[in-house]
């Protein structure tokens, strides 16, 4: 192999090293929900690459092992091929030096140059690129990266199994996916620590603390007792419904002596006169009284309901919550 061929091969290995570094950091830093959104609503090519990136995230341990294997092989090849080739190219240039010093100086210069290029071009630049545009990088590199991982999958499986065995001996439970969610308690601890270290100013700290406190509070705090909520009997006619609405609430519960049949809007009684309240009532979502405010908002939105029934441990309705009041509580937090 000529020195020029060795240099060209070194450039190729440098690019390969950068590819695996970028793939590794993109896989770790890409936001799963953004990739899943693109996999559903993007163009054809975007869907294919996003799905590949999502699948890679679900096999994180295996894919990271593939990235490490690729980086190791490329780095070893770069040192074996590029450094001697550059050294041989430099020796004739160093004619001003004594012959005994040419080889050592050429070796040191070649080693320094290869190390510099490896760190900057092969490591730091692709890492920064992947961290700057993680989803784009993950999608762009997903297909060739997964292709490489599939080819060397038997080797990766053995390496991964050995690694997991070492971790288990040390009392560590291996994981294949990143933990991307945080409990309210964990978020509160992060906010408190950030405030203590001065990363959040006082107003931001107080705002986030109040928001987290409200999100974790139960809906029982905001409910109106069933006995105080606007309601009509199941056999009420449209006249009684309109009279009840005139007292200030357009939506009302339709009740029997033992239970709540549903919820009724006065509009339905006006548009369909002559029908009883029970015939016009629509089902109302039921939530346990310890449901958090944020979860209650989500449940009511999914059910497309304005009102919800709060029930006790036995399933008996004890109160009513209004979506507007819940959202308002979150906004003023």
C-alpha positions in Angstrom: 0.0 0.0 0.0 1.4 3.4 -1.0 1.5 6.3 1.5 -1.1 8.2 -0.5 -3.5 5.2 -0.5 -3.0 5.0 3.3 -3.9 8.6 3.7 -7.0 8.3 1.6 -8.0 5.2 3.6 -7.4 7.2 6.8 -9.8 9.9 5.6 -12.4 7.2 4.9 -11.9 5.7 8.4 -12.2 9.2 9.9 -15.6 9.6 8.2 -16.7 6.2 9.4 -15.7 7.1 12.9 -17.6 10.3 12.7 -20.7 8.4 11.4 -20.8 6.1 14.4 -20.2 9.0 16.9 -23.0 11.0 15.3 -25.3 8.0 15.3 -24.6 7.2 18.9 -25.3 10.7 20.2 -28.3 11.2 17.9 -29.9 8.0 19.1 -29.5 9.0 22.8 -30.5 12.7 22.4 -33.4 12.4 19.9 -36.8 13.0 21.4 -38.9 9.8 21.0 -42.2 11.7 20.7 -41.0 13.9 17.9 -39.8 10.8 15.9 -43.1 9.1 16.5 -45.0 12.2 15.3 -42.9 12.2 12.1 -43.4 8.5 11.7 -47.1 9.1 11.6 -47.5 12.4 9.8 -44.4 12.9 7.7 -43.7 12.2 4.0 -42.9 8.7 2.8 -39.1 8.9 3.2 -39.5 10.7 6.5 -41.8 8.1 7.8 -39.4 5.3 6.9 -36.4 6.9 8.5 -38.3 8.0 11.6 -39.6 4.5 12.1 -36.1 3.1 11.8 -34.9 5.6 14.4 -37.7 4.7 16.8 -36.9 1.0 16.4 -33.3 1.8 17.2 -34.3 3.6 20.4 -36.2 0.5 21.5 -33.0 -1.5 21.1 -30.8 1.1 22.7 -28.3 -1.2 24.4 -27.7 -3.2 21.2 -27.4 -0.1 19.0 -25.0 1.6 21.4 -22.9 -1.5 21.4 -22.9 -1.4 17.6 -21.8 2.3 17.7 -19.0 1.5 20.1 -17.8 -1.5 18.0 -17.8 0.7 14.9 -15.9 3.5 16.7 -13.3 1.1 18.1 -12.7 -0.6 14.7 -12.4 2.8 12.9 -10.1 4.2 15.5 -7.8 1.2 15.4 -7.7 1.2 11.7 -7.0 5.0 11.6 -4.0 4.5 13.9 -2.7 1.5 11.9 -3.1 3.0 8.4 -3.1 6.8 8.6 -0.3 7.4 11.1 2.4 5.3 9.3 1.4 6.7 5.9 1.6 10.3 7.1 5.0 9.5 8.8 6.4 8.2 5.5 5.2 11.3 3.6 6.8 13.6 6.1 10.2 12.0 6.3 11.5 13.3 2.9 10.3 16.8 3.9 12.3 17.0 7.0 15.7 17.2 5.2 17.0 20.0 7.4 17.0 17.7 10.4 19.7 15.1 11.1 18.9 11.7 9.6 18.7 10.2 13.1 15.9 12.6 14.0 13.8 12.5 10.9 11.9 9.3 11.8 11.1 10.2 15.4 10.0 13.7 14.5 7.9 12.5 11.6 6.3 9.9 13.9 5.5 12.5 16.6 4.1 15.0 14.0 2.0 12.2 12.3 0.7 11.0 15.6 -0.2 14.5 16.7 -1.9 15.2 13.4 -3.9 12.0 13.4 -4.9 12.5 17.0 -6.0 16.0 16.4 -8.1 15.0 13.3 -9.6 12.1 15.2 -10.7 14.2 18.1 -12.0 17.2 16.1 -13.3 15.7 12.9 -14.0 12.2 14.0 -15.4 12.9 17.5 -16.3 16.5 18.5 -17.7 17.8 15.2 -20.2 14.8 14.6 -21.1 14.9 18.3 -22.0 18.6 18.2 -23.9 18.1 14.9 -26.0 15.3 16.4 -26.7 17.3 19.6 -27.7 20.4 17.6 -30.2 18.5 15.3 -30.8 15.2 17.1 -34.0 14.1 15.4 -32.7 15.1 11.9 -29.4 13.3 12.6 -31.2 10.2 14.0 -33.4 9.9 10.9 -30.6 10.5 8.5 -28.3 7.9 10.0 -30.9 5.4 11.1 -31.1 3.2 8.0 -27.3 2.6 7.4 -26.7 2.4 11.2 -29.4 -0.3 11.6 -28.0 -2.1 8.5 -24.6 -2.3 10.1 -26.1 -3.4 13.4 -28.0 -6.2 11.6 -24.9 -7.5 9.9 -22.9 -7.6 13.1 -25.9 -8.5 15.4 -24.4 -11.9 16.5 -21.2 -10.2 17.7 -23.2 -7.4 19.4 -25.5 -10.0 21.1 -22.5 -11.7 22.6 -20.8 -8.5 23.7 -24.0 -7.1 25.1 -24.7 -10.3 27.0 -21.2 -10.2 28.5 -21.6 -6.6 29.5 -25.0 -7.2 31.1 -23.5 -10.1 33.0 -20.8 -7.9 34.4 -23.3 -5.2 35.4 -25.5 -7.8 37.2 -22.5 -9.0 39.1 -22.0 -5.4 40.3 -25.7 -5.2 41.3 -26.8 -3.1 38.4 -29.9 -3.9 36.4 -29.3 -3.3 32.6 -31.9 -1.4 30.6 -32.5 -1.4 26.9 -34.3 2.0 26.7 -33.8 5.4 28.2 -36.1 6.5 31.0 -37.8 9.5 29.4 -40.5 10.2 32.0 -40.3 11.8 35.4 -42.7 11.6 38.3 -44.0 14.8 39.8 -41.8 14.1 42.9 -38.7 13.8 40.7 -39.6 17.0 38.8 -40.1 18.8 42.1 -36.6 17.6 43.3 -35.1 18.8 40.0 -36.7 22.2 40.4 -35.6 22.5 44.0 -32.0 21.6 43.2 -31.9 24.0 40.2 -33.2 26.8 42.4 -30.6 26.0 45.1 -27.8 26.1 42.6 -28.9 29.4 41.1 -30.0 28.0 37.7 -33.5 29.4 38.2 -34.3 32.8 39.5 -36.8 33.1 42.4 -39.9 33.9 40.3 -39.2 30.9 37.9 -38.6 28.6 40.9 -41.9 29.7 42.6 -43.9 29.4 39.4 -42.6 25.9 38.6 -43.1 24.8 42.2 -46.7 26.0 42.3 -47.4 24.4 38.9 -46.1 21.0 40.1 -48.0 21.2 43.3 -51.3 21.9 41.5 -50.7 19.1 38.9 -50.3 16.6 41.7 -53.3 17.6 43.8 -56.5 15.5 43.7 -59.7 16.7 42.0 -61.5 16.3 45.3 -60.2 19.7 46.3 -62.0 21.4 43.4 -65.2 19.4 43.2 -68.7 20.7 44.0 -70.7 18.2 46.1 -73.4 16.4 44.2 -76.0 17.9 46.6 -75.0 21.4 45.7 -74.6 20.9 41.9 -77.3 22.0 39.5 -79.5 19.0 38.7 -82.9 17.8 37.6 -84.8 14.6 38.2 -84.7 11.9 35.5 -88.4 12.5 34.6 -88.1 16.3 34.4 -89.8 17.9 31.4 -88.3 20.6 29.2 -90.0 23.3 31.2 -88.3 22.3 34.4 -85.0 22.0 32.6 -85.3 25.6 31.3 -86.3 26.9 34.7 -83.2 25.2 36.3 -81.0 26.7 33.6 -82.4 30.1 34.3 -80.9 29.9 37.8 -77.4 30.1 36.3 -76.2 26.8 35.0 -76.7 25.7 31.4 -75.4 22.2 32.1 -77.0 20.1 34.9 -76.9 16.6 36.2 -79.8 14.2 35.6 -80.4 12.3 38.8 -82.4 9.5 40.3 -82.8 8.9 44.0 -79.8 6.5 43.9 -77.5 7.6 41.1 -76.6 10.1 38.4 -78.0 9.2 35.0 -75.9 11.6 33.0 -75.5 15.3 32.1 -77.9 17.5 30.2 -77.4 20.8 28.4 -80.5 23.1 28.3 -80.0 23.5 24.5 -81.1 19.8 24.0 -84.3 20.4 25.9 -85.0 23.6 23.8 -84.4 21.8 20.6 -86.3 18.6 21.5 -89.3 19.7 23.6 -91.6 17.1 25.0 -88.8 14.7 25.9 -87.9 13.8 29.5 -84.5 14.6 30.9 -83.4 11.0 31.1 -83.9 10.6 27.4 -81.8 13.7 26.6 -79.0 12.9 29.1 -75.5 11.9 27.9 -73.1 9.8 29.8 -70.7 11.6 32.1 -67.1 10.5 32.8 -66.4 9.2 36.3 -63.2 9.8 38.1 -61.9 8.6 41.5 -61.6 11.4 44.0 -57.8 10.9 44.2 -57.4 11.5 40.5 -54.9 14.3 39.9 -56.0 17.6 38.4 -53.8 17.1 35.3 -55.0 13.6 34.8 -58.6 14.8 35.1 -58.2 17.4 32.4 -56.8 14.7 30.1 -59.6 12.3 30.8 -62.3 14.9 30.3 -60.7 16.2 27.0 -60.5 12.6 25.7 -64.1 12.1 26.5 -65.0 15.5 25.1 -67.0 16.2 28.3 -67.3 19.5 30.1 -68.4 17.9 33.4 -67.1 14.9 35.3 -68.4 12.9 38.3 -66.1 12.4 41.2 -66.7 9.1 43.0 -65.6 7.6 46.3 -63.9 4.3 46.9 -67.2 2.4 46.4 -68.0 4.2 43.1 -70.8 6.4 44.5 -70.9 9.9 43.0 -69.8 12.5 45.6 -69.1 15.5 43.6 -68.9 17.3 40.2 -65.9 18.9 38.5 -65.9 21.3 35.6 -63.3 21.3 32.8 -63.1 25.1 32.7 -62.4 25.3 36.4 -59.7 22.6 36.2 -57.9 24.3 33.3 -58.2 27.6 35.1 -56.5 26.1 38.1 -53.6 24.9 36.0 -53.2 28.3 34.2 -53.2 30.4 37.4 -50.7 28.1 39.0 
